[in-house]
Amino acid sequence: MFDLQPDEEIVSVYGRSSYRMNALWFETNQGRVYGLAGGRDEGNFWSADPPTALNAHLGYISGYQGASNLNGLTLHWQYTELA
């Protein structure tokens, strides 16, 4: 678990996965990275980072698990209209 500072938002999520989630990292608009990874550097790298021009941040996460693994993850982005 990690705490975000005032005005800090998650703007990028990336990780590694194969038949299960092997690593997951969160990057904030202040350049901080939080995450966790399994013992091996296995699986395919993926990233979810909306274009900066969209002014998006991560609103919430949903997902599902198997018997012992995180098997699916959905990232729900929120957009702020620019003035």
N, C-alpha and C positions, 0 to 999 in steps of 0.2 A: 504494500500500500504506500502511496505517496500523497503528499499534500501540495496543491498548487497555491502559488502566491496570489495576492489580489491582482486582477487584470491578466493573469496567466491562463492560457488556454492551450489545449492540445490541438496542434495543427497538422501533425503527420503521425502515421502509425505504420510500422513495418515489421517484418518478421521472416521466419523460415517455417515451412510446413511441407509435409509429405502426406501420409495417411493420417497424420496427427499434427498438432501445433507443436513445433520444436523450440521456437523463440518468438518473443513479442516485445517490441519497444514502442514507447510513446515519446514524441518530441514536442516541446512547447514553443510558443511564440517568443519565449525568452531564451531559447537555445538549450534548455535543459533536456536531458534524455533519461527516461526511466524505463526499466525493463527487466526481463528475465530470460534465461536461455537454458536449454537442456545441456547435457554433458557432451553432446557431439555437434559438430557443425554440419548437420545433415538437412536435407530437404531443399526445396526451391525458395529462393529469396523472393519476396513480394513487398510492395509498398502501396500505401494509400495516402496520397497527399494532394488534395485539391489545389488547383492553380491559385496562387496568391491573390490574383485579381478578384476571385470569388469571395474573399474575406470570410472563409469558412473556418469553423472549429468543430471539434468532436462534441456532439451533444450527449450521446450515450452509446452503449454497446449491448448487443444481445447475441446469443449464441446457443450452442448445444454441445453436450458431451456424450461420449460413448461410455463403456464400462470403466475405463480408467484414463481417458484422454479427452482433451478439448478437441472436438472434431469440426466445429463450424463457428464462424464469427461474422457478425454483421456490424459494420460501423455506420452509425447514423450521424450525418453531418448537419450542422445548422449554419445558416448563412445570414449575414448581417448586411442590410442594404447600405451601400456607401452614399454619403451625402453629396 
